[in-house]
Amino acid sequence: MNNTANLLLLLVVMLNFFILGSSRLGSNIRTIAIQGGMISLLPVLAHGFSNHTIFLAVAAFLLKGIAIPYLLFRAVRQVHIGREIEPLFGYVPTLILGTLATAASFIFSDRLPLIAEHSQTLFVPVGLATLATGFLLLITRRKAINQVIGYLIFENGIFIFGMLLTEAMPLMVESGVLLDLLVAVFIMVIVMHQIKREFSTINIDQLTSLKE
């Protein structure tokens, strides 16, 4: 199943580039849902069918592919968010930075002393590239909901890395990570509502006006 997993991981990288270059929040949230649904298949593709991998795949799909996107769409409707404003560095420079980060991730992963089983897959380079994409979104986007999207992509990169250790990690630890992700999104949605109520916008530049 390595070939199928590698193809899926390449599609994840393509979705990373789409999000970096997109200004539509609705499209970005749908892309997050698609990416979450895709990587939820990785436990089964990487380690075969078992009670452990099936449970993890189903839980990841329900949270990443359905529950979290639903919460984000609900937040968009309630605070009346429209088109994303220009990012700090512009979309083209952000895409260039994303391309350089992705290339560096693949080059760096080739130099790591991985075991033969892991070196034949793209889990490590795609995991690094997805982490870098999430970080770029966190530092280049102004709206709070885009900070949430960046955090989710960052967590997707961690999830991809975790697939290399699925057989070694206890099931309860993995379940706790997924639940922590859902709780974090709940908190972020509440924060977005609070920012909107106080400043009539969710542009995080307004937070600089806060005083003690």
PyMOL commands that set and color helices and strands:
alter all, ss='L'
color gray80, all
select helices_A, chain A and resi 2-21+25-39+42-47+51-79+91-110+116-119+123-140+144-165+171-199+204-209
alter helices_A, ss='H'
color red, helices_A
deselect
rebuild
show_as cartoon
